[in-house]
Amino acid sequence: LIFRKMSRGRHESVGEQTAKSRDMDHRFPSAEVDSNQFLKIVSWQESVPDQQSPTQTSSVDITGTVRSWYRRLSQRTLFIGLLVLLTALFIIAIVITLVVVFALKGDHHDHGFTAVVFTIPTTSSPTPTPFPFPVGYVVGTSSRYVPLGSVSSLEPVTRAFAFRNQLLSYGNGSLHLINNNTILEATVLLNTSNCSSCTIMAADDYCFSTASNGCRQAQVIYCCTNCSYGTNFCRVKGVLYEFSDQLVEARVYSGATGLQLTTASQISTPSCAVQTHRIGADGSAFSGSIQSCRTTTLQNNSSQVKYAYLSSTTFNPDSAVSADILTMIDADGGVQLTQVSTSAVLTYLPMQIKNDVLSIASTVQDGHLLVAILQQSRFYLLRYTLSTKCVSVLDNYYQTFLFSGELRNFAWAGDSLMLWYVDRGGVNIVQFQFKWDGRC
């Protein structure tokens, strides 16, 4: 009996302690949180600042989430997504453009706005500007080399404007008459008076006969320019004629009995003037009145126009008292034909000639005035019909050329243009033939 009571008492004591312990543990909100854990939680919350902890945690979580999401995406998915986005933006742009266009079309009120229209330029072939003059063309060119030795002048044998199908050359005391198939030679001693340029234009036929012992000055017609003492001169079969002005034209009489000259002075100034002279082999001489180069029908004030080059054409060399037509090149490279007797401009051609002009040559053939202007590698050409005043020019105004030798000069041989070169101990002779528009 005693044993049983003691056992019951021990069990009750244990039970009471367990109950008390349970009551003490229930002071915390959860039965599973003891005092040690509670202290740790409180200590952790107090050690972290209230403002920094949520921000850092939130930033780290968002960045990690984005990186995780990006890594899970494949490249194909990204490409498809980007393509869809661009397509959507393009469609939106088209819709907005259409809305604006229809809105502008539907609004007929003027609000003071300026419409900006964007156009895409389209290339089209330019319409060629028609050439303002009937044109001529070079239809034939011939070249002939003649071994004549040293040559200082070469001229077509012409009486007035009639070409005799012969060429006359001079150099180092030798005179040559060149025909189609033969070359006749004679000796001649000229008094050149220290002039840099001398040209023989005519010689008696007797000079080249077998009975002749050579030519004398009384049998030739020649002119010398650029002389050392400043005076130019011509000798007409022994008759001397001197002048100081610039020689712009020289033509042998139709019977080779005299020479007609035109001289010019102060070409590039408002005082430009020309004068005609005739010298006969019999000793007779004539000098016409001095005539102004200025014109009365220029578009601009004639006193302001500056001429760079000048040449003249005299229709009747045997009896002329003045030149008939002046060919003038102004400072802009334009070519003007002027009638001397009336000072009227016959035509003006905007040829735009640049660089130096070596020579100007003119002739009259079948009622047409032909004027050629020579440069180092090209020549300009015009044809003026005297009866109708119609003007023709070369296509593009000029013709270029390139031949062997050193270019010396050119001249008209009938209606063909002859150029000559010094080449390999002789001369290279080139002739051009032309065809003109039938309208002039």
Secondary structure as the mmCIF struct_conf table of DSSP 4:
data_model
#
loop_
_struct_conf.conf_type_id
_struct_conf.id
_struct_conf.beg_label_comp_id
_struct_conf.beg_label_asym_id
_struct_conf.beg_label_seq_id
_struct_conf.end_label_comp_id
_struct_conf.end_label_asym_id
_struct_conf.end_label_seq_id
HELX_RH_AL_P HELX_RH_AL_P1 ILE A 2 ASP A 25
TURN_TY1_P TURN_TY1_P1 HIS A 26 ARG A 27
BEND BEND1 PHE A 28 SER A 30
TURN_TY1_P TURN_TY1_P2 ALA A 31 GLU A 32
HELX_RH_AL_P HELX_RH_AL_P2 SER A 35 SER A 47
BEND BEND2 VAL A 48 VAL A 48
TURN_TY1_P TURN_TY1_P3 ASP A 50 GLN A 51
HELX_RH_AL_P HELX_RH_AL_P3 GLN A 52 ARG A 72
BEND BEND3 LEU A 73 LEU A 73
HELX_RH_AL_P HELX_RH_AL_P4 GLN A 75 GLY A 106
BEND BEND4 HIS A 109 HIS A 109
BEND BEND5 GLY A 112 GLY A 112
HELX_LH_PP_P HELX_LH_PP_P1 SER A 125 PHE A 131
BEND BEND6 PRO A 132 PHE A 133
STRN STRN1 VAL A 135 VAL A 146
BEND BEND7 GLY A 149 SER A 150
BEND BEND8 SER A 152 SER A 152
STRN STRN2 SER A 153 ARG A 159
TURN_TY1_P TURN_TY1_P4 ALA A 160 PHE A 161
STRN STRN3 ALA A 162 GLY A 171
TURN_TY1_P TURN_TY1_P5 ASN A 172 GLY A 173
STRN STRN4 SER A 174 ILE A 178
BEND BEND9 ASN A 180 ASN A 181
STRN STRN5 ILE A 183 THR A 187
STRN STRN6 VAL A 188 VAL A 188
TURN_TY1_P TURN_TY1_P6 SER A 193 ASN A 194
STRN STRN7 CYS A 195 ALA A 203
HELX_RH_3T_P HELX_RH_3T_P1 ASP A 205 PHE A 208
BEND BEND10 SER A 209 SER A 209
TURN_TY1_P TURN_TY1_P7 THR A 210 ALA A 211
BEND BEND11 ASN A 213 ASN A 213
STRN STRN8 CYS A 215 CYS A 215
HELX_RH_3T_P HELX_RH_3T_P2 GLN A 217 GLN A 219
STRN STRN9 VAL A 220 CYS A 227
TURN_TY1_P TURN_TY1_P8 SER A 228 TYR A 229
BEND BEND12 GLY A 230 GLY A 230
STRN STRN10 ASN A 232 VAL A 236
TURN_TY1_P TURN_TY1_P9 LYS A 237 GLY A 238
STRN STRN11 VAL A 239 PHE A 243
BEND BEND13 ASP A 245 ASP A 245
STRN STRN12 GLN A 246 VAL A 252
TURN_TY1_P TURN_TY1_P10 SER A 254 GLY A 255
BEND BEND14 ALA A 256 THR A 257
STRN STRN13 GLY A 258 SER A 265
TURN_TY1_P TURN_TY1_P11 ILE A 267 SER A 268
BEND BEND15 THR A 269 THR A 269
TURN_TY1_P TURN_TY1_P12 PRO A 270 SER A 271
STRN STRN14 ALA A 273 GLY A 280
TURN_TY1_P TURN_TY1_P13 ALA A 281 ASP A 282
BEND BEND16 GLY A 283 GLY A 283
STRN STRN15 ALA A 285 SER A 287
STRN STRN16 GLN A 291 SER A 292
BEND BEND17 THR A 296 THR A 297
BEND BEND18 GLN A 299 ASN A 300
HELX_RH_3T_P HELX_RH_3T_P3 SER A 302 GLN A 304
STRN STRN17 TYR A 307 THR A 313
BEND BEND19 PHE A 315 PHE A 315
TURN_TY1_P TURN_TY1_P14 PRO A 317 SER A 319
BEND BEND20 VAL A 321 SER A 322
BEND BEND21 ASP A 324 ASP A 324
STRN STRN18 ILE A 325 ASP A 330
TURN_TY1_P TURN_TY1_P15 ALA A 331 ASP A 332
BEND BEND22 GLY A 333 GLY A 333
STRN STRN19 VAL A 335 GLN A 339
TURN_TY1_P TURN_TY1_P16 VAL A 340 SER A 343
STRN STRN20 ALA A 344 LEU A 349
BEND BEND23 ASN A 355 ASN A 355
STRN STRN21 SER A 359 GLN A 365
TURN_TY1_P TURN_TY1_P17 ASP A 366 GLY A 367
STRN STRN22 HIS A 368 LEU A 374
BEND BEND24 GLN A 376 SER A 377
STRN STRN23 ARG A 378 THR A 385
TURN_TY1_P TURN_TY1_P18 LEU A 386 THR A 388
STRN STRN24 VAL A 391 THR A 400
BEND BEND25 SER A 404 GLY A 405
STRN STRN25 GLU A 406 ALA A 413
TURN_TY1_P TURN_TY1_P19 GLY A 414 ASP A 415
STRN STRN26 SER A 416 ASP A 423
TURN_TY1_P TURN_TY1_P20 ARG A 424 GLY A 425
STRN STRN27 GLY A 426 TRP A 436
TURN_TY1_P TURN_TY1_P21 GLY A 438 ARG A 439
#
